[in-house]
Amino acid sequence: MNWTWSAILPSHTIVGSVPGGRCRANENLNGLVRQYFPKEMSFDWITEQRVNEVVIILNQRPRKRFGYRSPDEVFQNATLNNQGVAFIT
């Protein structure tokens, strides 16, 4: 199975409004992903189930940029209040 980074990044990481925030958020997220999938790790041994587990873990992890709320909490709050939401894809 061939994985791409887009397949393992959390599905709704919300981008801040700070110029350059997307790049910093992406670099931070890559570091978080590397905690679970080090550079040396072969993607041949990573299951889709494990990828989904890591996505859930990372989306539930509080972030300083969101006032120590998780991306899940920010996303749910924004969608419940009909606010616009930007995504990193």
Secondary structure, DSSP 8 states (H G I E B T S, - for coil): ----HHHHS-TT-B--SSTTHHHHHHHHHHHHHHHHS-TTS-GGG--HHHHHHHHHHHHTS-BGGGTSB-HHHHHHHHHHTT----B--
